[in-house]
Amino acid sequence: MDAQNLVVIGSGPAGVSAARAYREAGGAGPVHLLTADPDPPYERPPLSKEFLRGEDDLSPLDEDFAREHDITVALGDPVTALGEREVRTAAGAVHPFTTCVLATGAEPVRPDLPGADHPDVRTLRSAADSRQLREVAAGVRSAIVVGAGFIGCEAAVSLSRLGLQVTIVCPDDVPQEKRLGPEAGAFLLGWLKSEGVSVLRGTKLTSIEGGYRVRTDLVPVLDAGLVVLATGVRPRVELAEAAGLAVENGRIRTDEHLRTSAPGVLAAGDVAFAHNPAAGRALAVEHWGEGLAMGEVAGRTAAGADAAWDAVPGFWSVIGDRVLKYAAWGDGFDHARPLPRDDGGFTVWYERGGRAVGVLTHEADEDYERGQELIRRGDPAPES
Ligand SMILES: Cc1cc2nc3c(=O)[nH]c(=O)nc-3n(C[C@H](O)[C@H](O)[C@H](O)COP(=O)(O)OP(=O)(O)OC[C@H]3O[C@@H](n4cnc5c(N)ncnc54)[C@H](O)[C@@H]3O)c2cc1C
């Protein structure tokens, strides 16, 4: 691939790592990193954890990378159009490129229900969202968190630790039952309760009034000073769709080198639906570490170096002080085998068609590590 200059769209892990890897692989042309975010690149995982609780400042992401690698970063100016070998921004800048990496990530989805779009109903993706949430939390006594995914669980525990009375509205019987199975969900439920979070189970949001009053299909009225929607994300594919790139499963389709269907355009991170040769199929992942890994592959590909994305995707979540580690192809299982340990740790193995496809661990790092290898090889999950 001709790599005379590189334009990267997005300052999350995929974008920053693509710019850095391009340089490190010998890419010598000018590099422009363009982002809608007004904050210089930062770590997103603490936004529902230490940063939300006010325990830590924003953690810079690869703070010196731009200066050290001669990379121009333009903040707070979204790209509005991807054309043939050029991009345009909202402020009117035009950047021609020989290679472009789309790393636009994902944005929170607000359910299509009455009142869910009220401006006082919060979502959590950016540093600005987390700052605002902390400010609002300081002036109220209670919060409702809608959704019990990882971000919902983490944010609920953080708000509880800030002294709020927190209720999670959880559509399943236990948190993340569909994604992780009932056994893992039961562990999560226990952790939430031990952190003082109430969990309304098996009930779905039906409306929100005035930004503060929640109705569900089981509970007529729930009032709280603050409502946070943690109801999933939607990959930001608008630029790609408008440019006619192949989009599949709501994400930009790429090969294992992160090349899209358009010449000179790559995609990485949450926005990509990338072929993973170890899995033998394309995967959708929304993990910090995978953003870094895919960005690195895209950057190296842009520089003309050899690289392919073939990792078993891995994810860590920190709920209060408890760390969960999850490695999986992430597209389903037919059997879950929970192995609780006497010391409070546990492992859940996930299989499909008799092959290991995922592992979830708490204080069982050796299983997390061997799990990645078993999953890659497609071996059966261990019995113990
Ligand atoms: C609160 C929170 C906590 C999380 N905790 C964890 C965790 O503990 N572990 C874990 O593995 N994952 C975690 N995640 C998920 C992880 O942060 C994401 O998977 C990761 O950030 C995806 O990286 P990305 O680079 O693909 O996209 P993003 O990090 O979303 O970055 C996308 C970038 O593109 C920019 N952008 C979007 N559109 C445009 C445009 N048109 N023009 C210019 N710029 C644009 C955005 O401003 C942003 O800078 C968490 C996410 C959140 C929100």
The ligand as an SDF file (V2000), in Angstrom:
LIG
                    3D

 53 58  0  0  0  0  0  0  0  0999 V2000
  -17.2140    4.2200   30.7020 C   0  0  0  0  0  0  0  0  0  0  0  0
  -16.5240    3.1300   29.9210 C   0  0  0  0  0  0  0  0  0  0  0  0
  -15.7770    2.1720   30.5880 C   0  0  0  0  0  0  0  0  0  0  0  0
  -15.1650    1.1340   29.8740 C   0  0  0  0  0  0  0  0  0  0  0  0
  -14.4290    0.2180   30.5590 N   0  0  0  0  0  0  0  0  0  0  0  0
  -13.7940   -0.7630   29.8680 C   0  0  0  0  0  0  0  0  0  0  0  0
  -12.9890   -1.7200   30.5570 C   0  0  0  0  0  0  0  0  0  0  0  0
  -12.8750   -1.7010   31.7930 O   0  0  0  0  0  0  0  0  0  0  0  0
  -12.3450   -2.6630   29.8190 N   0  0  0  0  0  0  0  0  0  0  0  0
  -12.4530   -2.7140   28.4620 C   0  0  0  0  0  0  0  0  0  0  0  0
  -11.8480   -3.5930   27.8220 O   0  0  0  0  0  0  0  0  0  0  0  0
  -13.2230   -1.8230   27.7720 N   0  0  0  0  0  0  0  0  0  0  0  0
  -13.8790   -0.8520   28.4550 C   0  0  0  0  0  0  0  0  0  0  0  0
  -14.6590    0.0590   27.7780 N   0  0  0  0  0  0  0  0  0  0  0  0
  -14.7880   -0.0780   26.3160 C   0  0  0  0  0  0  0  0  0  0  0  0
  -13.6000    0.5860   25.6200 C   0  0  0  0  0  0  0  0  0  0  0  0
  -13.3620    1.8560   26.1740 O   0  0  0  0  0  0  0  0  0  0  0  0
  -13.8890    0.6880   24.1340 C   0  0  0  0  0  0  0  0  0  0  0  0
  -14.0210   -0.6260   23.6210 O   0  0  0  0  0  0  0  0  0  0  0  0
  -12.7530    1.4120   23.4140 C   0  0  0  0  0  0  0  0  0  0  0  0
  -12.6340    2.7340   23.8670 O   0  0  0  0  0  0  0  0  0  0  0  0
  -12.9740    1.3990   21.8910 C   0  0  0  0  0  0  0  0  0  0  0  0
  -11.9320    2.0780   21.3110 O   0  0  0  0  0  0  0  0  0  0  0  0
  -12.0570    2.7870   19.8850 P   0  0  0  0  0  0  0  0  0  0  0  0
  -10.7490    3.4710   19.6760 O   0  0  0  0  0  0  0  0  0  0  0  0
  -12.5610    1.8310   18.8980 O   0  0  0  0  0  0  0  0  0  0  0  0
  -13.2220    3.8700   20.0730 O   0  0  0  0  0  0  0  0  0  0  0  0
  -13.4380    5.0450   21.1120 P   0  0  0  0  0  0  0  0  0  0  0  0
  -12.5970    4.8690   22.3280 O   0  0  0  0  0  0  0  0  0  0  0  0
  -14.9000    5.1870   21.2720 O   0  0  0  0  0  0  0  0  0  0  0  0
  -12.8800    6.3120   20.3570 O   0  0  0  0  0  0  0  0  0  0  0  0
  -13.5340    6.8210   19.2260 C   0  0  0  0  0  0  0  0  0  0  0  0
  -12.9750    8.1810   18.9210 C   0  0  0  0  0  0  0  0  0  0  0  0
  -13.4980    8.6490   17.6710 O   0  0  0  0  0  0  0  0  0  0  0  0
  -13.8930   10.0020   17.8220 C   0  0  0  0  0  0  0  0  0  0  0  0
  -14.8800   10.2740   16.7750 N   0  0  0  0  0  0  0  0  0  0  0  0
  -16.0940    9.6970   16.5940 C   0  0  0  0  0  0  0  0  0  0  0  0
  -16.6850   10.1810   15.4710 N   0  0  0  0  0  0  0  0  0  0  0  0
  -15.8100   11.0570   14.9470 C   0  0  0  0  0  0  0  0  0  0  0  0
  -15.8300   11.8870   13.7880 C   0  0  0  0  0  0  0  0  0  0  0  0
  -16.8460   11.9140   12.9560 N   0  0  0  0  0  0  0  0  0  0  0  0
  -14.7550   12.6870   13.5610 N   0  0  0  0  0  0  0  0  0  0  0  0
  -13.6970   12.6700   14.4080 C   0  0  0  0  0  0  0  0  0  0  0  0
  -13.6370   11.9130   15.4990 N   0  0  0  0  0  0  0  0  0  0  0  0
  -14.6620   11.1180   15.7590 C   0  0  0  0  0  0  0  0  0  0  0  0
  -14.3930   10.0750   19.2450 C   0  0  0  0  0  0  0  0  0  0  0  0
  -14.4300   11.3980   19.7020 O   0  0  0  0  0  0  0  0  0  0  0  0
  -13.3210    9.2500   19.9390 C   0  0  0  0  0  0  0  0  0  0  0  0
  -12.1650    9.9970   20.1610 O   0  0  0  0  0  0  0  0  0  0  0  0
  -15.2840    1.0870   28.4610 C   0  0  0  0  0  0  0  0  0  0  0  0
  -16.0470    2.0560   27.8020 C   0  0  0  0  0  0  0  0  0  0  0  0
  -16.6650    3.0710   28.5120 C   0  0  0  0  0  0  0  0  0  0  0  0
  -17.4720    4.1180   27.7880 C   0  0  0  0  0  0  0  0  0  0  0  0
  1  2  1  0
  2  3  1  0
  2 52  2  0
  3  4  2  0
  4  5  1  0
  4 50  1  0
  5  6  2  0
  6  7  1  0
  6 13  1  0
  7  8  2  0
  7  9  1  0
  9 10  1  0
 10 11  2  0
 10 12  1  0
 12 13  2  0
 13 14  1  0
 14 15  1  0
 14 50  1  0
 15 16  1  0
 16 17  1  0
 16 18  1  0
 18 19  1  0
 18 20  1  0
 20 21  1  0
 20 22  1  0
 22 23  1  0
 23 24  1  0
 24 25  2  0
 24 26  1  0
 24 27  1  0
 27 28  1  0
 28 29  2  0
 28 30  1  0
 28 31  1  0
 31 32  1  0
 32 33  1  0
 33 34  1  0
 33 48  1  0
 34 35  1  0
 35 36  1  0
 35 46  1  0
 36 37  1  0
 36 45  1  0
 37 38  2  0
 38 39  1  0
 39 40  1  0
 39 45  2  0
 40 41  1  0
 40 42  2  0
 42 43  1  0
 43 44  2  0
 44 45  1  0
 46 47  1  0
 46 48  1  0
 48 49  1  0
 50 51  2  0
 51 52  1  0
 52 53  1  0
M  END
$$$$
